[in-house]
Amino acid sequence: MSTQLKNLSDFSETDVPQAAPYHFGIVVAEWNRVITQALYEGAYETLVDHGVLLQNIYTYSVPGSFELTSGADILLKNRKLDAVICLGCVIQGETRHFEFICNAVANGISNVALKYSKPVIFGVLTTDNQQQADDRAGGKHGNKGVEAAVTAIKMAYLAETLNS
């Protein structure tokens, strides 16, 4: 089915484990705040809906998406967490800046995950325009923050299962 017709955040046919025993970090970019706040609300509510205790969710803001990598690294260095969710939004402009930021953030998040052997989730919208961002931050295509939280829960569960 084409993305045009699909809510990408529908997990009705997916088993999501109870997340009560886990600790999560959320790092949110301040740039494109309306979008990133919607992503954050989706992620936070999803964690709570799946049993995460409020005191086990650590939220920190960073200036922009480029700083998500540093934020996740600092968080994992200073807190005992099962996963970190990185939320941001980069919208294509007229220059190649978009490409550099998107590549750096994707690679940086992967590197932090490997460095700590912890799930670090890429909840960053990389869209061509504002409408695409709106559609993926609670609009017709769902909320990428919800998807990122479900991914974090599933990865924390996988790590616990394989480490026990």
Phi and psi in radians as a Rosetta constraint file:
Dihedral C 1 N 2 CA 2 C 2 CIRCULARHARMONIC -1.276 0.35
Dihedral N 2 CA 2 C 2 N 3 CIRCULARHARMONIC 2.625 0.35
Dihedral C 2 N 3 CA 3 C 3 CIRCULARHARMONIC -0.998 0.35
Dihedral N 3 CA 3 C 3 N 4 CIRCULARHARMONIC -0.559 0.35
Dihedral C 3 N 4 CA 4 C 4 CIRCULARHARMONIC -0.984 0.35
Dihedral N 4 CA 4 C 4 N 5 CIRCULARHARMONIC -0.514 0.35
Dihedral C 4 N 5 CA 5 C 5 CIRCULARHARMONIC -1.909 0.35
Dihedral N 5 CA 5 C 5 N 6 CIRCULARHARMONIC 0.068 0.35
Dihedral C 5 N 6 CA 6 C 6 CIRCULARHARMONIC -2.069 0.35
Dihedral N 6 CA 6 C 6 N 7 CIRCULARHARMONIC 2.372 0.35
Dihedral C 6 N 7 CA 7 C 7 CIRCULARHARMONIC -1.427 0.35
Dihedral N 7 CA 7 C 7 N 8 CIRCULARHARMONIC 1.932 0.35
Dihedral C 7 N 8 CA 8 C 8 CIRCULARHARMONIC -1.275 0.35
Dihedral N 8 CA 8 C 8 N 9 CIRCULARHARMONIC -0.224 0.35
Dihedral C 8 N 9 CA 9 C 9 CIRCULARHARMONIC -1.760 0.35
Dihedral N 9 CA 9 C 9 N 10 CIRCULARHARMONIC 0.370 0.35
Dihedral C 9 N 10 CA 10 C 10 CIRCULARHARMONIC -1.495 0.35
Dihedral N 10 CA 10 C 10 N 11 CIRCULARHARMONIC 1.928 0.35
Dihedral C 10 N 11 CA 11 C 11 CIRCULARHARMONIC -1.932 0.35
Dihedral N 11 CA 11 C 11 N 12 CIRCULARHARMONIC 0.419 0.35
Dihedral C 11 N 12 CA 12 C 12 CIRCULARHARMONIC -1.141 0.35
Dihedral N 12 CA 12 C 12 N 13 CIRCULARHARMONIC -0.400 0.35
Dihedral C 12 N 13 CA 13 C 13 CIRCULARHARMONIC -1.863 0.35
Dihedral N 13 CA 13 C 13 N 14 CIRCULARHARMONIC 0.325 0.35
Dihedral C 13 N 14 CA 14 C 14 CIRCULARHARMONIC -2.118 0.35
Dihedral N 14 CA 14 C 14 N 15 CIRCULARHARMONIC 2.400 0.35
Dihedral C 14 N 15 CA 15 C 15 CIRCULARHARMONIC -1.444 0.35
Dihedral N 15 CA 15 C 15 N 16 CIRCULARHARMONIC 2.143 0.35
Dihedral C 15 N 16 CA 16 C 16 CIRCULARHARMONIC -1.970 0.35
Dihedral N 16 CA 16 C 16 N 17 CIRCULARHARMONIC 2.108 0.35
Dihedral C 16 N 17 CA 17 C 17 CIRCULARHARMONIC -1.120 0.35
Dihedral N 17 CA 17 C 17 N 18 CIRCULARHARMONIC 2.744 0.35
Dihedral C 17 N 18 CA 18 C 18 CIRCULARHARMONIC -1.152 0.35
Dihedral N 18 CA 18 C 18 N 19 CIRCULARHARMONIC 2.403 0.35
Dihedral C 18 N 19 CA 19 C 19 CIRCULARHARMONIC -1.937 0.35
Dihedral N 19 CA 19 C 19 N 20 CIRCULARHARMONIC 0.229 0.35
Dihedral C 19 N 20 CA 20 C 20 CIRCULARHARMONIC -0.960 0.35
Dihedral N 20 CA 20 C 20 N 21 CIRCULARHARMONIC -0.648 0.35
Dihedral C 20 N 21 CA 21 C 21 CIRCULARHARMONIC -1.387 0.35
Dihedral N 21 CA 21 C 21 N 22 CIRCULARHARMONIC -0.070 0.35
Dihedral C 21 N 22 CA 22 C 22 CIRCULARHARMONIC -1.718 0.35
Dihedral N 22 CA 22 C 22 N 23 CIRCULARHARMONIC 2.761 0.35
Dihedral C 22 N 23 CA 23 C 23 CIRCULARHARMONIC -2.085 0.35
Dihedral N 23 CA 23 C 23 N 24 CIRCULARHARMONIC 2.281 0.35
Dihedral C 23 N 24 CA 24 C 24 CIRCULARHARMONIC -2.186 0.35
Dihedral N 24 CA 24 C 24 N 25 CIRCULARHARMONIC 2.527 0.35
Dihedral C 24 N 25 CA 25 C 25 CIRCULARHARMONIC -1.879 0.35
Dihedral N 25 CA 25 C 25 N 26 CIRCULARHARMONIC 2.518 0.35
Dihedral C 25 N 26 CA 26 C 26 CIRCULARHARMONIC -2.201 0.35
Dihedral N 26 CA 26 C 26 N 27 CIRCULARHARMONIC 2.168 0.35
Dihedral C 26 N 27 CA 27 C 27 CIRCULARHARMONIC -1.964 0.35
Dihedral N 27 CA 27 C 27 N 28 CIRCULARHARMONIC 2.164 0.35
Dihedral C 27 N 28 CA 28 C 28 CIRCULARHARMONIC -2.116 0.35
Dihedral N 28 CA 28 C 28 N 29 CIRCULARHARMONIC 2.252 0.35
Dihedral C 28 N 29 CA 29 C 29 CIRCULARHARMONIC -1.316 0.35
Dihedral N 29 CA 29 C 29 N 30 CIRCULARHARMONIC 2.414 0.35
Dihedral C 29 N 30 CA 30 C 30 CIRCULARHARMONIC -1.391 0.35
Dihedral N 30 CA 30 C 30 N 31 CIRCULARHARMONIC -0.472 0.35
Dihedral C 30 N 31 CA 31 C 31 CIRCULARHARMONIC -1.141 0.35
Dihedral N 31 CA 31 C 31 N 32 CIRCULARHARMONIC 2.418 0.35
Dihedral C 31 N 32 CA 32 C 32 CIRCULARHARMONIC 1.044 0.35
Dihedral N 32 CA 32 C 32 N 33 CIRCULARHARMONIC 0.844 0.35
Dihedral C 32 N 33 CA 33 C 33 CIRCULARHARMONIC -0.971 0.35
Dihedral N 33 CA 33 C 33 N 34 CIRCULARHARMONIC -0.681 0.35
Dihedral C 33 N 34 CA 34 C 34 CIRCULARHARMONIC -1.025 0.35
Dihedral N 34 CA 34 C 34 N 35 CIRCULARHARMONIC -0.755 0.35
Dihedral C 34 N 35 CA 35 C 35 CIRCULARHARMONIC -1.231 0.35
Dihedral N 35 CA 35 C 35 N 36 CIRCULARHARMONIC -0.853 0.35
Dihedral C 35 N 36 CA 36 C 36 CIRCULARHARMONIC -1.177 0.35
Dihedral N 36 CA 36 C 36 N 37 CIRCULARHARMONIC -0.528 0.35
Dihedral C 36 N 37 CA 37 C 37 CIRCULARHARMONIC -1.162 0.35
Dihedral N 37 CA 37 C 37 N 38 CIRCULARHARMONIC -0.708 0.35
Dihedral C 37 N 38 CA 38 C 38 CIRCULARHARMONIC -1.124 0.35
Dihedral N 38 CA 38 C 38 N 39 CIRCULARHARMONIC -0.694 0.35
Dihedral C 38 N 39 CA 39 C 39 CIRCULARHARMONIC -1.103 0.35
Dihedral N 39 CA 39 C 39 N 40 CIRCULARHARMONIC -0.778 0.35
Dihedral C 39 N 40 CA 40 C 40 CIRCULARHARMONIC -1.051 0.35
Dihedral N 40 CA 40 C 40 N 41 CIRCULARHARMONIC -0.836 0.35
Dihedral C 40 N 41 CA 41 C 41 CIRCULARHARMONIC -1.038 0.35
Dihedral N 41 CA 41 C 41 N 42 CIRCULARHARMONIC -0.719 0.35
Dihedral C 41 N 42 CA 42 C 42 CIRCULARHARMONIC -1.101 0.35
Dihedral N 42 CA 42 C 42 N 43 CIRCULARHARMONIC -0.760 0.35
Dihedral C 42 N 43 CA 43 C 43 CIRCULARHARMONIC -1.162 0.35
Dihedral N 43 CA 43 C 43 N 44 CIRCULARHARMONIC -0.859 0.35
Dihedral C 43 N 44 CA 44 C 44 CIRCULARHARMONIC -1.049 0.35
Dihedral N 44 CA 44 C 44 N 45 CIRCULARHARMONIC -0.866 0.35
Dihedral C 44 N 45 CA 45 C 45 CIRCULARHARMONIC -1.083 0.35
Dihedral N 45 CA 45 C 45 N 46 CIRCULARHARMONIC -0.644 0.35
Dihedral C 45 N 46 CA 46 C 46 CIRCULARHARMONIC -1.161 0.35
Dihedral N 46 CA 46 C 46 N 47 CIRCULARHARMONIC -0.749 0.35
Dihedral C 46 N 47 CA 47 C 47 CIRCULARHARMONIC -1.063 0.35
Dihedral N 47 CA 47 C 47 N 48 CIRCULARHARMONIC -0.816 0.35
Dihedral C 47 N 48 CA 48 C 48 CIRCULARHARMONIC -1.107 0.35
Dihedral N 48 CA 48 C 48 N 49 CIRCULARHARMONIC -0.752 0.35
Dihedral C 48 N 49 CA 49 C 49 CIRCULARHARMONIC -1.076 0.35
Dihedral N 49 CA 49 C 49 N 50 CIRCULARHARMONIC -0.425 0.35
Dihedral C 49 N 50 CA 50 C 50 CIRCULARHARMONIC -1.758 0.35
Dihedral N 50 CA 50 C 50 N 51 CIRCULARHARMONIC 0.294 0.35
Dihedral C 50 N 51 CA 51 C 51 CIRCULARHARMONIC 1.721 0.35
Dihedral N 51 CA 51 C 51 N 52 CIRCULARHARMONIC 0.039 0.35
Dihedral C 51 N 52 CA 52 C 52 CIRCULARHARMONIC -1.207 0.35
Dihedral N 52 CA 52 C 52 N 53 CIRCULARHARMONIC 2.308 0.35
Dihedral C 52 N 53 CA 53 C 53 CIRCULARHARMONIC -1.258 0.35
Dihedral N 53 CA 53 C 53 N 54 CIRCULARHARMONIC 2.455 0.35
Dihedral C 53 N 54 CA 54 C 54 CIRCULARHARMONIC -0.955 0.35
Dihedral N 54 CA 54 C 54 N 55 CIRCULARHARMONIC -0.677 0.35
Dihedral C 54 N 55 CA 55 C 55 CIRCULARHARMONIC -1.259 0.35
Dihedral N 55 CA 55 C 55 N 56 CIRCULARHARMONIC -0.105 0.35
Dihedral C 55 N 56 CA 56 C 56 CIRCULARHARMONIC -1.804 0.35
Dihedral N 56 CA 56 C 56 N 57 CIRCULARHARMONIC 0.236 0.35
Dihedral C 56 N 57 CA 57 C 57 CIRCULARHARMONIC -2.032 0.35
Dihedral N 57 CA 57 C 57 N 58 CIRCULARHARMONIC 2.084 0.35
Dihedral C 57 N 58 CA 58 C 58 CIRCULARHARMONIC -1.953 0.35
Dihedral N 58 CA 58 C 58 N 59 CIRCULARHARMONIC 2.029 0.35
Dihedral C 58 N 59 CA 59 C 59 CIRCULARHARMONIC -1.967 0.35
Dihedral N 59 CA 59 C 59 N 60 CIRCULARHARMONIC 2.327 0.35
Dihedral C 59 N 60 CA 60 C 60 CIRCULARHARMONIC -2.420 0.35
Dihedral N 60 CA 60 C 60 N 61 CIRCULARHARMONIC 2.510 0.35
Dihedral C 60 N 61 CA 61 C 61 CIRCULARHARMONIC -1.743 0.35
Dihedral N 61 CA 61 C 61 N 62 CIRCULARHARMONIC 2.572 0.35
Dihedral C 61 N 62 CA 62 C 62 CIRCULARHARMONIC -2.255 0.35
Dihedral N 62 CA 62 C 62 N 63 CIRCULARHARMONIC 2.767 0.35
Dihedral C 62 N 63 CA 63 C 63 CIRCULARHARMONIC -1.019 0.35
Dihedral N 63 CA 63 C 63 N 64 CIRCULARHARMONIC -0.794 0.35
Dihedral C 63 N 64 CA 64 C 64 CIRCULARHARMONIC -2.586 0.35
Dihedral N 64 CA 64 C 64 N 65 CIRCULARHARMONIC -3.124 0.35
Dihedral C 64 N 65 CA 65 C 65 CIRCULARHARMONIC -1.108 0.35
Dihedral N 65 CA 65 C 65 N 66 CIRCULARHARMONIC -0.599 0.35
Dihedral C 65 N 66 CA 66 C 66 CIRCULARHARMONIC -1.016 0.35
Dihedral N 66 CA 66 C 66 N 67 CIRCULARHARMONIC -0.586 0.35
Dihedral C 66 N 67 CA 67 C 67 CIRCULARHARMONIC -1.450 0.35
Dihedral N 67 CA 67 C 67 N 68 CIRCULARHARMONIC -0.048 0.35
Dihedral C 67 N 68 CA 68 C 68 CIRCULARHARMONIC -1.024 0.35
Dihedral N 68 CA 68 C 68 N 69 CIRCULARHARMONIC -0.691 0.35
Dihedral C 68 N 69 CA 69 C 69 CIRCULARHARMONIC -1.053 0.35
Dihedral N 69 CA 69 C 69 N 70 CIRCULARHARMONIC -0.871 0.35
Dihedral C 69 N 70 CA 70 C 70 CIRCULARHARMONIC -1.089 0.35
Dihedral N 70 CA 70 C 70 N 71 CIRCULARHARMONIC -0.737 0.35
Dihedral C 70 N 71 CA 71 C 71 CIRCULARHARMONIC -1.044 0.35
Dihedral N 71 CA 71 C 71 N 72 CIRCULARHARMONIC -0.784 0.35
Dihedral C 71 N 72 CA 72 C 72 CIRCULARHARMONIC -1.123 0.35
Dihedral N 72 CA 72 C 72 N 73 CIRCULARHARMONIC -0.714 0.35
Dihedral C 72 N 73 CA 73 C 73 CIRCULARHARMONIC -1.093 0.35
Dihedral N 73 CA 73 C 73 N 74 CIRCULARHARMONIC -0.832 0.35
Dihedral C 73 N 74 CA 74 C 74 CIRCULARHARMONIC -1.082 0.35
Dihedral N 74 CA 74 C 74 N 75 CIRCULARHARMONIC -0.735 0.35
Dihedral C 74 N 75 CA 75 C 75 CIRCULARHARMONIC -1.096 0.35
Dihedral N 75 CA 75 C 75 N 76 CIRCULARHARMONIC -0.819 0.35
Dihedral C 75 N 76 CA 76 C 76 CIRCULARHARMONIC -1.186 0.35
Dihedral N 76 CA 76 C 76 N 77 CIRCULARHARMONIC -0.490 0.35
Dihedral C 76 N 77 CA 77 C 77 CIRCULARHARMONIC -1.252 0.35
Dihedral N 77 CA 77 C 77 N 78 CIRCULARHARMONIC -0.495 0.35
Dihedral C 77 N 78 CA 78 C 78 CIRCULARHARMONIC -1.984 0.35
Dihedral N 78 CA 78 C 78 N 79 CIRCULARHARMONIC -0.095 0.35
Dihedral C 78 N 79 CA 79 C 79 CIRCULARHARMONIC -2.367 0.35
Dihedral N 79 CA 79 C 79 N 80 CIRCULARHARMONIC 2.611 0.35
Dihedral C 79 N 80 CA 80 C 80 CIRCULARHARMONIC -1.547 0.35
Dihedral N 80 CA 80 C 80 N 81 CIRCULARHARMONIC 1.813 0.35
Dihedral C 80 N 81 CA 81 C 81 CIRCULARHARMONIC -2.182 0.35
Dihedral N 81 CA 81 C 81 N 82 CIRCULARHARMONIC 2.690 0.35
Dihedral C 81 N 82 CA 82 C 82 CIRCULARHARMONIC -1.601 0.35
Dihedral N 82 CA 82 C 82 N 83 CIRCULARHARMONIC -0.433 0.35
Dihedral C 82 N 83 CA 83 C 83 CIRCULARHARMONIC -2.886 0.35
Dihedral N 83 CA 83 C 83 N 84 CIRCULARHARMONIC 2.729 0.35
Dihedral C 83 N 84 CA 84 C 84 CIRCULARHARMONIC -2.168 0.35
Dihedral N 84 CA 84 C 84 N 85 CIRCULARHARMONIC 2.359 0.35
Dihedral C 84 N 85 CA 85 C 85 CIRCULARHARMONIC -1.855 0.35
Dihedral N 85 CA 85 C 85 N 86 CIRCULARHARMONIC 2.157 0.35
Dihedral C 85 N 86 CA 86 C 86 CIRCULARHARMONIC -1.822 0.35
Dihedral N 86 CA 86 C 86 N 87 CIRCULARHARMONIC 2.159 0.35
Dihedral C 86 N 87 CA 87 C 87 CIRCULARHARMONIC -2.120 0.35
Dihedral N 87 CA 87 C 87 N 88 CIRCULARHARMONIC 2.195 0.35
Dihedral C 87 N 88 CA 88 C 88 CIRCULARHARMONIC -2.770 0.35
Dihedral N 88 CA 88 C 88 N 89 CIRCULARHARMONIC 3.113 0.35
Dihedral C 88 N 89 CA 89 C 89 CIRCULARHARMONIC -2.623 0.35
Dihedral N 89 CA 89 C 89 N 90 CIRCULARHARMONIC 2.143 0.35
Dihedral C 89 N 90 CA 90 C 90 CIRCULARHARMONIC -2.094 0.35
Dihedral N 90 CA 90 C 90 N 91 CIRCULARHARMONIC 2.129 0.35
Dihedral C 90 N 91 CA 91 C 91 CIRCULARHARMONIC -1.914 0.35
Dihedral N 91 CA 91 C 91 N 92 CIRCULARHARMONIC 2.300 0.35
Dihedral C 91 N 92 CA 92 C 92 CIRCULARHARMONIC -0.958 0.35
Dihedral N 92 CA 92 C 92 N 93 CIRCULARHARMONIC 2.315 0.35
Dihedral C 92 N 93 CA 93 C 93 CIRCULARHARMONIC -1.994 0.35
Dihedral N 93 CA 93 C 93 N 94 CIRCULARHARMONIC -2.686 0.35
Dihedral C 93 N 94 CA 94 C 94 CIRCULARHARMONIC -1.585 0.35
Dihedral N 94 CA 94 C 94 N 95 CIRCULARHARMONIC -0.132 0.35
Dihedral C 94 N 95 CA 95 C 95 CIRCULARHARMONIC -2.059 0.35
Dihedral N 95 CA 95 C 95 N 96 CIRCULARHARMONIC 3.091 0.35
Dihedral C 95 N 96 CA 96 C 96 CIRCULARHARMONIC -1.377 0.35
Dihedral N 96 CA 96 C 96 N 97 CIRCULARHARMONIC -0.019 0.35
Dihedral C 96 N 97 CA 97 C 97 CIRCULARHARMONIC -0.873 0.35
Dihedral N 97 CA 97 C 97 N 98 CIRCULARHARMONIC -0.733 0.35
Dihedral C 97 N 98 CA 98 C 98 CIRCULARHARMONIC -0.914 0.35
Dihedral N 98 CA 98 C 98 N 99 CIRCULARHARMONIC -0.859 0.35
Dihedral C 98 N 99 CA 99 C 99 CIRCULARHARMONIC -1.087 0.35
Dihedral N 99 CA 99 C 99 N 100 CIRCULARHARMONIC -0.791 0.35
Dihedral C 99 N 100 CA 100 C 100 CIRCULARHARMONIC -1.103 0.35
Dihedral N 100 CA 100 C 100 N 101 CIRCULARHARMONIC -0.777 0.35
Dihedral C 100 N 101 CA 101 C 101 CIRCULARHARMONIC -1.138 0.35
Dihedral N 101 CA 101 C 101 N 102 CIRCULARHARMONIC -0.860 0.35
Dihedral C 101 N 102 CA 102 C 102 CIRCULARHARMONIC -1.038 0.35
Dihedral N 102 CA 102 C 102 N 103 CIRCULARHARMONIC -0.791 0.35
Dihedral C 102 N 103 CA 103 C 103 CIRCULARHARMONIC -1.118 0.35
Dihedral N 103 CA 103 C 103 N 104 CIRCULARHARMONIC -0.776 0.35
Dihedral C 103 N 104 CA 104 C 104 CIRCULARHARMONIC -1.100 0.35
Dihedral N 104 CA 104 C 104 N 105 CIRCULARHARMONIC -0.743 0.35
Dihedral C 104 N 105 CA 105 C 105 CIRCULARHARMONIC -1.167 0.35
Dihedral N 105 CA 105 C 105 N 106 CIRCULARHARMONIC -0.809 0.35
Dihedral C 105 N 106 CA 106 C 106 CIRCULARHARMONIC -1.061 0.35
Dihedral N 106 CA 106 C 106 N 107 CIRCULARHARMONIC -0.828 0.35
Dihedral C 106 N 107 CA 107 C 107 CIRCULARHARMONIC -1.153 0.35
Dihedral N 107 CA 107 C 107 N 108 CIRCULARHARMONIC -0.727 0.35
Dihedral C 107 N 108 CA 108 C 108 CIRCULARHARMONIC -1.095 0.35
Dihedral N 108 CA 108 C 108 N 109 CIRCULARHARMONIC -0.755 0.35
Dihedral C 108 N 109 CA 109 C 109 CIRCULARHARMONIC -1.114 0.35
Dihedral N 109 CA 109 C 109 N 110 CIRCULARHARMONIC -0.730 0.35
Dihedral C 109 N 110 CA 110 C 110 CIRCULARHARMONIC -1.073 0.35
Dihedral N 110 CA 110 C 110 N 111 CIRCULARHARMONIC -0.744 0.35
Dihedral C 110 N 111 CA 111 C 111 CIRCULARHARMONIC -1.128 0.35
Dihedral N 111 CA 111 C 111 N 112 CIRCULARHARMONIC -0.697 0.35
Dihedral C 111 N 112 CA 112 C 112 CIRCULARHARMONIC -1.119 0.35
Dihedral N 112 CA 112 C 112 N 113 CIRCULARHARMONIC -0.736 0.35
Dihedral C 112 N 113 CA 113 C 113 CIRCULARHARMONIC -1.038 0.35
Dihedral N 113 CA 113 C 113 N 114 CIRCULARHARMONIC -0.758 0.35
Dihedral C 113 N 114 CA 114 C 114 CIRCULARHARMONIC -1.214 0.35
Dihedral N 114 CA 114 C 114 N 115 CIRCULARHARMONIC -0.685 0.35
Dihedral C 114 N 115 CA 115 C 115 CIRCULARHARMONIC -1.027 0.35
Dihedral N 115 CA 115 C 115 N 116 CIRCULARHARMONIC -0.729 0.35
Dihedral C 115 N 116 CA 116 C 116 CIRCULARHARMONIC -1.784 0.35
Dihedral N 116 CA 116 C 116 N 117 CIRCULARHARMONIC -0.062 0.35
Dihedral C 116 N 117 CA 117 C 117 CIRCULARHARMONIC 0.907 0.35
Dihedral N 117 CA 117 C 117 N 118 CIRCULARHARMONIC 0.778 0.35
Dihedral C 117 N 118 CA 118 C 118 CIRCULARHARMONIC -2.297 0.35
Dihedral N 118 CA 118 C 118 N 119 CIRCULARHARMONIC 2.586 0.35
Dihedral C 118 N 119 CA 119 C 119 CIRCULARHARMONIC -1.169 0.35
Dihedral N 119 CA 119 C 119 N 120 CIRCULARHARMONIC 2.204 0.35
Dihedral C 119 N 120 CA 120 C 120 CIRCULARHARMONIC -2.162 0.35
Dihedral N 120 CA 120 C 120 N 121 CIRCULARHARMONIC 1.978 0.35
Dihedral C 120 N 121 CA 121 C 121 CIRCULARHARMONIC -1.650 0.35
Dihedral N 121 CA 121 C 121 N 122 CIRCULARHARMONIC 2.314 0.35
Dihedral C 121 N 122 CA 122 C 122 CIRCULARHARMONIC -1.508 0.35
Dihedral N 122 CA 122 C 122 N 123 CIRCULARHARMONIC 1.645 0.35
Dihedral C 122 N 123 CA 123 C 123 CIRCULARHARMONIC -1.912 0.35
Dihedral N 123 CA 123 C 123 N 124 CIRCULARHARMONIC 0.866 0.35
Dihedral C 123 N 124 CA 124 C 124 CIRCULARHARMONIC -1.941 0.35
Dihedral N 124 CA 124 C 124 N 125 CIRCULARHARMONIC 2.156 0.35
Dihedral C 124 N 125 CA 125 C 125 CIRCULARHARMONIC -1.380 0.35
Dihedral N 125 CA 125 C 125 N 126 CIRCULARHARMONIC 2.324 0.35
Dihedral C 125 N 126 CA 126 C 126 CIRCULARHARMONIC -2.202 0.35
Dihedral N 126 CA 126 C 126 N 127 CIRCULARHARMONIC 1.528 0.35
Dihedral C 126 N 127 CA 127 C 127 CIRCULARHARMONIC -1.959 0.35
Dihedral N 127 CA 127 C 127 N 128 CIRCULARHARMONIC 2.809 0.35
Dihedral C 127 N 128 CA 128 C 128 CIRCULARHARMONIC -1.371 0.35
Dihedral N 128 CA 128 C 128 N 129 CIRCULARHARMONIC -0.446 0.35
Dihedral C 128 N 129 CA 129 C 129 CIRCULARHARMONIC -2.757 0.35
Dihedral N 129 CA 129 C 129 N 130 CIRCULARHARMONIC 2.999 0.35
Dihedral C 129 N 130 CA 130 C 130 CIRCULARHARMONIC -1.070 0.35
Dihedral N 130 CA 130 C 130 N 131 CIRCULARHARMONIC -0.682 0.35
Dihedral C 130 N 131 CA 131 C 131 CIRCULARHARMONIC -1.082 0.35
Dihedral N 131 CA 131 C 131 N 132 CIRCULARHARMONIC -0.726 0.35
Dihedral C 131 N 132 CA 132 C 132 CIRCULARHARMONIC -1.099 0.35
Dihedral N 132 CA 132 C 132 N 133 CIRCULARHARMONIC -0.673 0.35
Dihedral C 132 N 133 CA 133 C 133 CIRCULARHARMONIC -1.127 0.35
Dihedral N 133 CA 133 C 133 N 134 CIRCULARHARMONIC -0.819 0.35
Dihedral C 133 N 134 CA 134 C 134 CIRCULARHARMONIC -1.009 0.35
Dihedral N 134 CA 134 C 134 N 135 CIRCULARHARMONIC -0.738 0.35
Dihedral C 134 N 135 CA 135 C 135 CIRCULARHARMONIC -1.113 0.35
Dihedral N 135 CA 135 C 135 N 136 CIRCULARHARMONIC -0.438 0.35
Dihedral C 135 N 136 CA 136 C 136 CIRCULARHARMONIC -1.854 0.35
Dihedral N 136 CA 136 C 136 N 137 CIRCULARHARMONIC 0.075 0.35
Dihedral C 136 N 137 CA 137 C 137 CIRCULARHARMONIC -2.090 0.35
Dihedral N 137 CA 137 C 137 N 138 CIRCULARHARMONIC 0.806 0.35
Dihedral C 137 N 138 CA 138 C 138 CIRCULARHARMONIC 1.899 0.35
Dihedral N 138 CA 138 C 138 N 139 CIRCULARHARMONIC 0.050 0.35
Dihedral C 138 N 139 CA 139 C 139 CIRCULARHARMONIC -1.595 0.35
Dihedral N 139 CA 139 C 139 N 140 CIRCULARHARMONIC -2.627 0.35
Dihedral C 139 N 140 CA 140 C 140 CIRCULARHARMONIC -1.126 0.35
Dihedral N 140 CA 140 C 140 N 141 CIRCULARHARMONIC -0.328 0.35
Dihedral C 140 N 141 CA 141 C 141 CIRCULARHARMONIC -1.780 0.35
Dihedral N 141 CA 141 C 141 N 142 CIRCULARHARMONIC 0.219 0.35
Dihedral C 141 N 142 CA 142 C 142 CIRCULARHARMONIC 1.636 0.35
Dihedral N 142 CA 142 C 142 N 143 CIRCULARHARMONIC -2.672 0.35
Dihedral C 142 N 143 CA 143 C 143 CIRCULARHARMONIC -2.391 0.35
Dihedral N 143 CA 143 C 143 N 144 CIRCULARHARMONIC 2.004 0.35
Dihedral C 143 N 144 CA 144 C 144 CIRCULARHARMONIC -1.057 0.35
Dihedral N 144 CA 144 C 144 N 145 CIRCULARHARMONIC -0.451 0.35
Dihedral C 144 N 145 CA 145 C 145 CIRCULARHARMONIC -1.121 0.35
Dihedral N 145 CA 145 C 145 N 146 CIRCULARHARMONIC -0.678 0.35
Dihedral C 145 N 146 CA 146 C 146 CIRCULARHARMONIC -1.088 0.35
Dihedral N 146 CA 146 C 146 N 147 CIRCULARHARMONIC -0.819 0.35
Dihedral C 146 N 147 CA 147 C 147 CIRCULARHARMONIC -1.044 0.35
Dihedral N 147 CA 147 C 147 N 148 CIRCULARHARMONIC -0.736 0.35
Dihedral C 147 N 148 CA 148 C 148 CIRCULARHARMONIC -1.120 0.35
Dihedral N 148 CA 148 C 148 N 149 CIRCULARHARMONIC -0.705 0.35
Dihedral C 148 N 149 CA 149 C 149 CIRCULARHARMONIC -1.164 0.35
Dihedral N 149 CA 149 C 149 N 150 CIRCULARHARMONIC -0.751 0.35
Dihedral C 149 N 150 CA 150 C 150 CIRCULARHARMONIC -1.090 0.35
Dihedral N 150 CA 150 C 150 N 151 CIRCULARHARMONIC -0.733 0.35
Dihedral C 150 N 151 CA 151 C 151 CIRCULARHARMONIC -1.064 0.35
Dihedral N 151 CA 151 C 151 N 152 CIRCULARHARMONIC -0.761 0.35
Dihedral C 151 N 152 CA 152 C 152 CIRCULARHARMONIC -1.072 0.35
Dihedral N 152 CA 152 C 152 N 153 CIRCULARHARMONIC -0.763 0.35
Dihedral C 152 N 153 CA 153 C 153 CIRCULARHARMONIC -1.074 0.35
Dihedral N 153 CA 153 C 153 N 154 CIRCULARHARMONIC -0.836 0.35
Dihedral C 153 N 154 CA 154 C 154 CIRCULARHARMONIC -1.122 0.35
Dihedral N 154 CA 154 C 154 N 155 CIRCULARHARMONIC -0.662 0.35
Dihedral C 154 N 155 CA 155 C 155 CIRCULARHARMONIC -1.269 0.35
Dihedral N 155 CA 155 C 155 N 156 CIRCULARHARMONIC -0.651 0.35
Dihedral C 155 N 156 CA 156 C 156 CIRCULARHARMONIC -1.091 0.35
Dihedral N 156 CA 156 C 156 N 157 CIRCULARHARMONIC -0.730 0.35
Dihedral C 156 N 157 CA 157 C 157 CIRCULARHARMONIC -1.113 0.35
Dihedral N 157 CA 157 C 157 N 158 CIRCULARHARMONIC -0.755 0.35
Dihedral C 157 N 158 CA 158 C 158 CIRCULARHARMONIC -1.057 0.35
Dihedral N 158 CA 158 C 158 N 159 CIRCULARHARMONIC -0.813 0.35
Dihedral C 158 N 159 CA 159 C 159 CIRCULARHARMONIC -1.066 0.35
Dihedral N 159 CA 159 C 159 N 160 CIRCULARHARMONIC -0.756 0.35
Dihedral C 159 N 160 CA 160 C 160 CIRCULARHARMONIC -1.107 0.35
Dihedral N 160 CA 160 C 160 N 161 CIRCULARHARMONIC -0.755 0.35
Dihedral C 160 N 161 CA 161 C 161 CIRCULARHARMONIC -1.092 0.35
Dihedral N 161 CA 161 C 161 N 162 CIRCULARHARMONIC -0.755 0.35
Dihedral C 161 N 162 CA 162 C 162 CIRCULARHARMONIC -1.380 0.35
Dihedral N 162 CA 162 C 162 N 163 CIRCULARHARMONIC -0.412 0.35
Dihedral C 162 N 163 CA 163 C 163 CIRCULARHARMONIC -1.561 0.35
Dihedral N 163 CA 163 C 163 N 164 CIRCULARHARMONIC -0.105 0.35
